[in-house]
Amino acid sequence: MTDKLPPQLLNLFAPRPPLRYFIPHDSAPEVRKTATVSGLAQFLSEFNVRDEDYAPTDTAEQLKEKRRAAKQTRNQKLLRDGIENCITLWCLDQY
């Protein structure tokens, strides 16, 4: 069936040339010297040590709540100032 395809499409299905051989850059496992992997048991005593200089940071929810409260107070202040400015300007126009 593929013999009925035009030559442009037949080129898409042509086999690629074989991959070049490269010499492995890694040494044999018997010769290789890697770091030894140990367990976590030697560090368990560090979990019980408390840091005296530790200051807890705010969580993402606390930061969001602080930003929301700051925005709300800022908006309330702007509204209050806006109303006061309108009242003073309205009073000045009356006289």
Helices and strands as residue ranges (DSSP letters): G 2-4, H 7-12, G 41-48, H 60-94
